[in-house]
């Protein structure tokens, strides 16, 4: 498990819209009433909106993120 997450894991695997599209499950006309997609996308949008709004409270732009030393240290730890 550790090897997978350090060598193979990609955050795109956690992207529900990309996952649905790659498996051909994203179109409601082709697959109506698919609750995993329908409910999952509602949760995805709500989570995305919440995260975006929270980040806007702390970071005004990309330079603010780049200059956040605590965040950069954590990113470096994750890359190891």
C-alpha positions in Angstrom: 0.0 0.0 0.0 2.8 2.4 0.9 4.6 1.7 -2.4 1.4 2.4 -4.3 0.7 5.7 -2.7 4.3 6.9 -3.0 5.0 5.7 -6.5 1.8 5.2 -8.5 -1.0 7.2 -6.9 -2.3 10.2 -8.7 -4.8 12.7 -7.4 -6.7 12.4 -10.7 -7.9 9.0 -9.3 -10.0 11.0 -6.8 -11.6 13.2 -9.4 -15.2 12.0 -9.7 -16.0 13.8 -13.0 -12.9 12.5 -14.6 -13.5 9.0 -13.3 -17.1 8.9 -14.6 -16.0 10.3 -18.0 -13.2 7.8 -18.3 -15.7 4.9 -17.7 -18.4 6.4 -19.9 -20.8 7.0 -17.0 -21.0 10.8 -17.2 -23.9 11.2 -19.6 -27.4 11.1 -18.0 -28.9 10.6 -21.4 -27.0 7.4 -22.0 -27.4 6.2 -18.4 -30.4 7.8 -16.7 -31.0 7.4 -13.0 -27.5 6.4 -12.1 -27.5 7.4 -8.5 -23.7 7.0 -7.9 -23.1 9.7 -10.6 -26.1 11.9 -9.7 -25.7 12.0 -6.0 -21.9 11.9 -6.2 -21.8 14.9 -8.5 -24.0 16.8 -6.1 -21.6 16.0 -3.2 -18.7 16.8 -5.5 -20.0 20.3 -6.4 -20.9 21.1 -2.7 -17.5 20.0 -1.5 -15.8 22.0 -4.3 -17.7 25.1 -3.5 -17.0 24.8 0.2 -13.3 24.3 -0.4 -13.0 27.1 -2.9 -14.7 29.5 -0.5 -12.6 28.5 2.4 -9.4 28.9 0.4 -10.5 32.3 -0.7 -10.6 33.4 2.9 -6.9 32.6 3.4 -5.3 33.0 0.0 -6.0 36.0 -2.3 -3.9 34.6 -5.2 -1.3 32.0 -6.2 1.5 34.1 -4.7 -0.1 33.8 -1.3 -0.1 30.0 -1.6 3.5 30.0 -2.8 4.6 32.2 0.1 2.9 30.1 2.8 5.9 28.4 4.3 3.9 25.9 6.4 2.0 24.7 3.3 5.2 24.4 1.3 6.9 22.3 4.0 3.9 19.9 4.0 4.0 19.6 0.2 7.7 18.7 0.3 7.0 16.0 2.9 4.3 14.6 0.7 6.6 14.5 -2.3 9.2 12.4 -0.5 
